[in-house]
Amino acid sequence: MKSKLTAKEKHLQDKIVKLQKDNNILEDKFKECNVENRKIKLDNIKLQKENQQQKEWIERLLQYTELSEKDIKIACEKDKNLSQMFGLFNQLGALTRGVC
């Protein structure tokens, strides 16, 4: 035979159920915030990389301002050749990955 709960016990039991529901809601919100936080961190890393590239580009441009016109043309040609060389290395890497 089941014993009946007293009013105080019933009240405590109801309170426990409500607190468990509230806790579950807060855990869900925490998980959502965690996911959003990870996205923001990834965006931040991406923006930091872009920022670093822009700083390097600005530094290179500032170095060009100290050069003569002839030196600027030589430096631009050098940068162009390096860019083409890296492009070829990337293509070669893609080919070797595709073959193996």
Backbone torsions as a table, in degrees:
resi	resn	phi	psi	omega
1	MET	NA	130.7	-178.9
2	LYS	-80.1	137.3	175.6
3	SER	-87.5	141.8	179.8
4	LYS	-74.4	144.5	178.1
5	LEU	-78.1	142.4	175.3
6	THR	-73.5	166.5	-179.9
7	ALA	-61.3	-38.1	179.8
8	LYS	-66.5	-43.4	179.3
9	GLU	-65.0	-40.7	178.7
10	LYS	-63.1	-43.4	179.1
11	HIS	-61.7	-45.1	178.7
12	LEU	-63.6	-41.1	179.1
13	GLN	-63.5	-43.0	177.4
14	ASP	-62.9	-39.7	179.7
15	LYS	-65.0	-40.9	177.9
16	ILE	-61.0	-44.5	179.5
17	VAL	-61.9	-44.8	179.5
18	LYS	-63.1	-42.6	179.7
19	LEU	-65.3	-36.5	177.1
20	GLN	-65.1	-41.1	177.4
21	LYS	-63.6	-45.0	178.7
22	ASP	-61.1	-41.4	178.8
23	ASN	-62.2	-42.9	178.5
24	ASN	-62.3	-40.1	178.7
25	ILE	-63.5	-44.4	179.7
26	LEU	-65.4	-37.8	177.1
27	GLU	-63.7	-41.0	177.8
28	ASP	-62.9	-43.4	178.3
29	LYS	-62.8	-39.6	178.6
30	PHE	-61.5	-43.9	179.4
31	LYS	-63.1	-41.5	178.5
32	GLU	-62.0	-43.2	179.3
33	CYS	-64.8	-37.5	178.2
34	ASN	-62.0	-44.8	179.1
35	VAL	-62.3	-46.0	179.7
36	GLU	-62.9	-39.4	179.0
37	ASN	-62.6	-41.6	178.1
38	ARG	-62.4	-41.6	178.7
39	LYS	-61.9	-43.7	-179.4
40	ILE	-64.4	-40.3	178.6
41	LYS	-62.2	-42.4	178.9
42	LEU	-64.1	-42.4	177.0
43	ASP	-61.6	-40.6	179.8
44	ASN	-62.6	-43.7	178.6
45	ILE	-61.0	-44.4	179.5
46	LYS	-61.3	-45.2	-179.4
47	LEU	-67.4	-34.6	176.8
48	GLN	-64.8	-39.9	177.4
49	LYS	-63.7	-45.1	178.7
50	GLU	-61.5	-41.2	179.0
51	ASN	-61.8	-43.0	178.7
52	GLN	-63.1	-41.9	178.2
53	GLN	-62.2	-41.9	179.2
54	GLN	-64.2	-40.3	178.2
55	LYS	-62.4	-42.6	178.9
56	GLU	-63.9	-41.0	179.2
57	TRP	-63.4	-44.6	179.0
58	ILE	-62.6	-43.1	178.8
59	GLU	-60.2	-41.9	178.7
60	ARG	-64.3	-42.6	178.4
61	LEU	-63.6	-39.2	177.8
62	LEU	-64.1	-36.2	177.3
63	GLN	-64.8	-35.2	179.5
64	TYR	-64.9	-30.8	-177.8
65	THR	-65.7	-19.5	-179.9
66	GLU	-91.2	-1.5	-175.5
67	LEU	-98.7	158.7	172.7
68	SER	-76.6	168.2	-179.7
69	GLU	-59.1	-41.3	179.4
70	LYS	-63.9	-44.2	179.8
71	ASP	-64.4	-36.3	178.5
72	ILE	-63.7	-43.2	179.0
73	LYS	-62.2	-42.1	179.3
74	ILE	-63.9	-44.4	-179.4
75	ALA	-65.0	-39.8	178.1
76	CYS	-64.6	-42.4	178.3
77	GLU	-62.9	-41.8	178.6
78	LYS	-61.1	-46.6	179.1
79	ASP	-62.1	-40.1	179.1
80	LYS	-63.3	-44.8	179.7
81	ASN	-63.7	-41.3	177.8
82	LEU	-62.4	-41.7	179.5
83	SER	-62.8	-43.0	178.0
84	GLN	-64.4	-40.0	-179.9
85	MET	-63.7	-44.1	178.5
86	PHE	-64.8	-35.6	175.9
87	GLY	-61.9	-41.8	178.0
88	LEU	-65.6	-40.3	177.4
89	PHE	-62.1	-40.4	178.0
90	ASN	-63.6	-42.2	178.4
91	GLN	-65.2	-41.7	178.3
92	LEU	-62.8	-42.8	177.2
93	GLY	-61.4	-40.9	179.1
94	ALA	-65.2	-38.5	178.7
95	LEU	-65.4	-44.3	-178.0
96	THR	-68.0	-34.1	176.6
97	ARG	-68.4	-34.7	-179.5
98	GLY	-72.9	-29.7	-177.9
99	VAL	-81.2	-39.4	-174.1
100	CYS	-77.1	NA	NA
